[in-house]
Amino acid sequence: MPTVPVKLGSRSYEILISAGLLDELGGHARNSLGAGCGRAILVSNMTVGRLYGERSVASLRRSGFKVYRFSIGDGERFKSLRTAESLFGFLIEHGIERSDVIVALGGGVVGDLAGFVAATYLRGIRFIQVPTTLLAQIDSSVGGKTAVNHARGKNLIGAFYQPAVVVIDPDVLGTLPARQTQSGLYEALKYGVILDRRLFNRISDNIDRLKTLESTELERLVARCCSLKAGVVARDERESDRRKILNFGHTVGHALEAVSNYRSFLHGEAVAHGMRAAARIAERLGLLNADEREKLDFAICRVGKLPSAKTLALDDIILAIHRDKKVQAGRSTFVLPVEIGTVVMRSDVPPRVIRAALKDALK
């Protein structure tokens, strides 16, 4: 079984990756938490809960957990303080204690929200990530970023809080809609652009196999992306420096999500638009040549057609960019590629360059 360690001293944990692992969830939870943990709160949404809730509950019960279930709405707009408040109330009502555990079964919305509640309820209760979307498996379940959204920006209210273990079963991706798979592949391309040209080329060369969820290629992709992210997080857990490169495409991507009220784009789709914009900024600044930018455009195109952003007002997008949590001293920070596999961070991009790049990327 591929195992990726996240080395953070006393907060270290493992990412476990293997087909069929969902049925072993209880055993791995018990190994990570010890005999003193008696109750597990399984947080999911209705769709994932219907598909994989019973198997998860059965596995946890076999390992001696008493299980409670809590369901949230399906979609980014439910990653909110209102939903978090409902979950807080549920935990209080059932007398959940610090020795218990929250298990996040779902995509990035479920994982981020459950992790945020775990970080803040009783000033910290343990939690486990069980990601069920490709994007969550390769990215959002790893690294301890937890948050809820605000109407004025994405992930503005959150905490760094590491899980006890991440349990990844690639088999569960078989029930994903094609659009969700594509969303994850856009995010996978991000890792290639910022850290690993060979990974970028492998994804580009095997797009069709990945889109059809060919098991060997898929497991390899998940393990490599998790390994890359684990290495970055181990060096910069709280995003003071190196970890910021993981935000490639996210400055514009988060703005698109916020301006569209989290209804028009899956996260990976918004990030893909953001990567296209960042590449055009880099090209206009003389950092990236046109051939490299076109390679990124072509790879994104091969993954699938992006939802249009043409109806969104450019001024609204730019305003949302300036509200992003990565703004420092009033300046937006952009992660910009200088070639496939290498990026730099710049906070001195002229407004006219941002505007021109956005017009070109989103047309």
Secondary structure, DSSP 8 states (H G I E B T S, - for coil): --EEEE--GGG-EEEEE-TTGGGGHHHHHHHHH-TT--EEEEEEEHHHIIIIIHHHHHHHHHTT-EEEEEEE-SSGGGSSHHHHHHHHHHHHHTT--TTSEEEEEESHHHHHHHHHHHHHGGG--EEEEEE-SHHIIIIITSS-EEEEEETTEEEEEEEE---S-EEE-GGGGGGS-HHHHHHHHHHHHHHHHHH-HHHHHHHHHTHHHHHTT-HHHHHHHHHHHHHHHHHHHHH-TT-SSGGGGGGTTHHHHHHHHHHTTT-S--HHHHHHHHHHHHHHHHHHTTSS-HHHHHHHHHHHHHH------TTS-HHHHHHHHHTSTT-BTTB--EEEEEETTEEEEES---HHHHHHHHHHHH-
